[in-house]
Amino acid sequence: MDESGLRERIFVPARRIPRKEVRVGFLIIVLLAVCIFMPLFYTVRVLRLAEGSKTGWFIVVADATVFVSLIFLVGRWDIAGYYTRFVLLGLFCAAILWSLRAHLSLPWRPGASALKKHWASIVTLVLFTGALLHVLSGMSPPPDTRQLAFPLQGGRFFAAQAGAVGILNRHAGHSTQRFAADITALYPSGFRARGIMPNELENYAAFGAAVVSPCAGEVVAIRTDLPDLVPPERDRDNASGNHVVLACGDLAVELAHLMQDSVHVEVGEQVSIGDAIGKVGNSGNTTEPHLHVHAFDPATDRGVPIAFDGRFPVRNDVFE
C-alpha cells in the first residue's frame, strides 16, 4: 500500500483485555518489593550459608544467582531506581565472594544426599533458568528489524516496556504492537519521577520532552485535542491519546500519548528525521507520562521490529 492509501485507513487502538481494576499504586509497591527486597533476601541467604560441601553451596548459590539475574533484567528499574539495580547486584556479588571463602576448604561430596537435601533449590533453579533463557531470547533483534532514529531529544530516556517477549514488553501479545516500546525518562537520581506515583505531571521526567520524527515520510494521521490526565487516571476509549502516525515508505510508525495541543505537524506534511513532532504527554490509555512508539506493516497490520540508531530496544535500556 502506498503512502496516500494510508490516509484512508482507520487506526484501531489495541484490543482491550478484560481484567479487574487494580490500584496502580499497590502494583508499584509490589514491584518495588520484588525488585529490592527479593535480591536482598537472596544476598542475606548466601551470606548465611553454612553448607557441608561445595556441591550444596553451589546448588544454593546457582539458584540465587539465576533469580537475581532475572530481576536485574526484567525489573522496572526506572521506578526502583536505575542505580539501585547496580548497588543490589554489587552487594549480591560481594556476598557470593564472602560465602565462597568460607566454603573453599570443603569437599565437593556429589551424590544423592546433596540432591535430596537441596531438591527444592534444584527445582527452582530449573524453573528460573528456563525463565532466564526465555527473557534472553526476547533481547535479540529479529532478522527483519527496521532502523529508526531515536524519537526523543533533550534528556536521558529509559525503555520501560520493550523487547520481543511478554515478560519484557506487555505489548508483545498484541499483533500490531508486538514490538512497541514505551519510553520514560530519568532524572539525574536515576528515577523516572519525584516520588512513587506523584499526581503532578511536572514531577515525571518524561513529561514535556521533545518528540521528533524517527523517519522520513508523510504525516497520515494526528490527534491533539485530548487532555493530559492526572496519574493514574486513564482514557480507555482513546487508547493512543494524542498521537501522530507517519508513513515512512512501506512502514507506518505511530507516536502516542502526546501532550495536548503540542503536535507541530499536519496531515499530508512531509517530515525528515529529527523534525519536531510534539511533546510527551499523558493522554489516552496510560497511567503516567511516556512515549509509546510502534511500527507496523499497513498492508497486514502486523507489528514490525524496530531498532533505534542501531539498537534493538529492551527493557531497562538507556538512550541519551
N, C-alpha and C positions, 0 to 999 in steps of 0.2 A: 504494500500500500504506500502511495506517495504522501508527501507532507500535507498537500492540500486535502487529501482524503481524511486525514486525521481530524480535521476540524469538525467533521460530521459525526464523529464517534462520541458516545456518552461514556465518561469515565466513572465507572461504578465503584463506590467505596468497598473496602474489604468486607467480606461476608461476616456477619455477626455470629459469634458462637454463644449460645445461651449459657449463662453461668450466674451463680449467686453473686449479689453485690457484696464486696468485702471492703472494709475500710482500708484505704491505701496506706494510711499511717501505720496500721497494725502490720501490714505486709512488709513495710520498710523496717519495722522493729525486728520482725522475724529474720529478714535478710541480714540485718546488722549482727544479729545473734549468730547466724550461721557463719558469716564472713569473719567475725572477730573471735567469738568465744570457742568455736569448734577448733580452729587452729591452735588456740591457747590450750584447750583441753588436751589435744594430742601432744603439744610441746611438754606439758607437765607430765603426761603419761610416759613419754620417752625418758624424761629426766629421772623419773622414779623407778624405772625398770631395774629389776634385780633378778635376772634370769639365771638359770643354772647352766646354760650352754649358749654358744654363739648361734646355734640354729634357732632356738627360741627367740633370742634377741633379734635376729634378722627377720623372722616372720612378723613380729610385732612392729618393728620399725618400717618394714616394707609396706605393711598395711597403712600405717600412719602417713608415710610419705606419699603414697598414691592419693589418699584422701585430701591431704593438704594441697597437693598439686592440682587436684580438681577444683578446689575452692579458689586457688590462685588464678586459674584460667576462667572460671565461669562466674565468680562473684561480681557484683556490681560495685566496683571499687571507686567509681565517681561518687557514690553515696557513702561507702565506708571509709573512703579516703585513699587516693591514689598512692600516697607514700606509705599508708598503713600496711598495704599488702607486702611491701618490701621489708618493713620492720618485722612483721609476723614471720615472713619467710626466713629472715636472718635469725630470729630467736629460735625457730624450729631447727635450722641447720646447726646452730650452736648447741642445742640440746642433744642432737644426734652425736656430735663430736664428743661432748662430755660423757654421754652414756657409753659410747664406743670405748673410751679409755677404761671404763670400769669393767668392760666385758672382754677386753682383748686377750687376757690370760686364760680365759675359759676354753674348754674343748668344744668341738662342734657338736658331737653326740647326735648325729642324724638318726632318724629311726621312727618307729611307730609311736613311741612315747611322746616325742616332741610334737608330732602331728596331732595326737589325741589331745594333748594339753592345750594346743592353740587352734583347735578346729574352727572356732568362731572367727578368729583373725584370718584364717585361711579362706573361709567363705567370703568375708567382706573384702579381702584382698582381691579375690577373683572378680567379685562384682564391681568394685571400684576400678579395677584395671580395664574391664570391659567398657565402663562409662568413660574412662580417660581416653581409650582408643577411639571411642565414638566422637568425643569432643575434638580430638586431634584430626579426625577425618573431615571435620567441618571447618578447619582452619586453613585448608589448602585451596587455592583458587581453581575452579573448574576450568577445563581446557578452552571453553568458549567465552572466557571472561573478556568483557569490553572495557576499554580505557576511558575514564573521565577525569577531568580536573577536579580537585577538591572544591566543594561548593560553598565554603565559608572562609571569611577573612577576618583578621584583626583579633585573634585570640588563640587560646590553647584548647583544642577540641578533642572530644572523647567519644569513642564508639560504644554507646551503651547497649545497643542491640545490633549485632552484625555477625555474619558467619553463615555457614551453609547447613547447620543443624539446629533443631529447635531449642536445645539447651543453651545455645549461644545467642539465638535470634528468634524471638517469639513470632516473627513473620514467616518463618521457614515453612510452615504448614499451609500457607496461602499461595496458590499457584502464581498469581500476578506479582506478589510482593515477596516471594520466597528469598530473594537476595537483597532485600531492602536493608537500609542502615538508618538507625535512629542516633542522632549525634547531639550530645550535650556539650558543655564547655566546663573548664576547670578554672577556679580561682588559683592564685599562687599557692594557697594552702593545700591544693590537691583535691578539694571538694567541689561538687557541682553547684552547691547552694550554701547560703549562710543559714545554717540550721538544717534539721532533718527534713522538714517539708514546710517551708515558710509559705504564708499566704500572699506575700508581696512579690509580684513578678520581678521587680528590680533586684530581688535577692537571689536570683538564678543567674549564673554566669553566662548562660547562652542567650538570655532574653535581650533582644535588640542587636544581636550580632549580624554582620553584613552577609547576606546570601548573594552569591554570584553564579553566573551560568557555568555549569561544568562541561558544556559542549557548545559547538557552533550549530545553530539551527534556527527554527522558527517557533515563535510562541503560538500554541494552538488552543490553549485554554487558560483562563485565570479566574480567580475569585479573591476578593479583597475586602468584603464588607462585614465579615463575621467578627464578633468581639473576641478579645483576648480574655480567657476565663480565669477566675481565681482558683488556684490549685486547692484540692484535687478535682474540681468540677470538670465535667467533660460534655461535649456535644456529640452524642452518638448518631444523631440524624445527619450530621455533616462531617463525616469521618475525616476527610482531608483538611477541613477547615479552609482558611485562606491558602491558596495554592497556585502554582504555575506549572503547566505542562509544556514541555519542549519537544519538538520533533527534530531529532538530530540524525539525519539520514534515515536508516531503516529502524531506528531506535526511538522509543518515546521515554522521556525522563520526567518524573513528577517530583516537585519540591513542595512539601506540605507543612502545615501548621505555622504559616507565616503570620506576622503581626498585622493587625487590622490597618488598612489603608497604607501599607508600606510598599506595595508592589509598584515597581517603576516601569513596567513594560505593558504593551497592549497586544491583543490577539492579532496575528499577522506580522508582527515586528520580527525582524531578523536580529539575532544576538550572536555575539562572539564569545569565546571562552574568557571568563573573567568580568563580563559585563554585569552591572548591578541588576539584581532581580528584586530584592526586597530585604526584609529583616526577619530574624527568628522571632516567632510569637508563641502564643499558647491558645490557638484556635482549633476547633474541631475535637475529634475523639482522642484527646491527650490529657494526661494528668499534670504535666509540667512542661515548661518551655524546652523545645528541642526541634531540630530539623529532621524531618523524615524525607528520605530520598530513595527512590527505586526506579529501575529501568525495566521496560518490557517490550516485547515484540507486538506491535499493534495489530498485526495480522492474526495472531493466535492468542493474545492476552497472556502469554506465558512470560514469567519473570526471566530476566537476563542477568547473569552475574556481572558485577562491575568492580573495577579497581579504581582507586583514587591516586592519580600520579604514580601508577605502577604498583600500588599496594592494595591487595585484597583486604578489605576491612574486616576485622574480627573484634568481638567484644574485648574491651579494655585497651584497644589500640589508641594511641595519642597522635594527633595531627597538629602540626604547628606551622 
